[in-house]
Amino acid sequence: MTALCPFHLAFPVDDLTAARVFYGDLLGCSEGRSSPDWVDFDFYGHQIVAHLAPHETEAVSANAVDGHDVPVRHFGVILSMEAWQVAADKLTAAGIDFVIKPYVRFKGEPGEQATMFFKDPSGNAIEMKAFADIGKLFAK
């Protein structure tokens, strides 16, 4: 396994002010550079960029995974189990409408993981997950 490097992800939003509130205030992502058309956020050490592109924020398809409809187009982060629980509690307290509520999937299997899915104000799906054993991240 190689050392992890920060990734960069650009995604469409239909309202930069709402994105700033969601990613900055709710998720705690600090803001980096910005312009009238985009804003950078520090998403757990990764650079994500919300680009104003309302025509690209259409609904996304879903695939069945462990009895749930998982949005095909999504991004996210893998946290420690403790940080995942803190995030789940914070989002629940904030009244987030989860696509998939926090739970543990693939129980007893090599890929057992805590997961939750929710959407930002523009409809972008986000997954936060955690493994009790991060060494099983790619286990089959």
Phi, psi and omega in degrees: 000134180272163177296142180282137177245151176298141175259165177238131179222126174254138182214155183276146172224161178253000181202110182291328178296315178296323178296318179298318179294313183294303184286321182282300185285312184283308183275348177077023179277123177288150182269139176255226180292159177202168174215181176295346184247354181200162176212134176274144172228148173270102183260087181055042178091000179249151181265113173247146184230117177274116179255132177291109182204070185305327182290349181256009182260036180291166178299154181245158177285165178225152174238149179285128175220119177051041176081009180235153175271103181270125177302129182297310180271109177205163173222168182184198184215150175255120183251171169291159180301321179295313180294324177298315180296320177299315179296316180299317179295318181296314181292322177297314179297329179282354178079026179301138175272096183291139169288315173227116182296154180304129176196173177257124180251163182057040182305132178078359180257165181303329182264023181306131184204149170275138182212159171202147177234141175207170182241149173281175183300341179266001178092007177286127181278137181233136175243135169242131181221166179208148177243136174297327178233097183300339176296345179260019181306319182248016182296143179260000000 
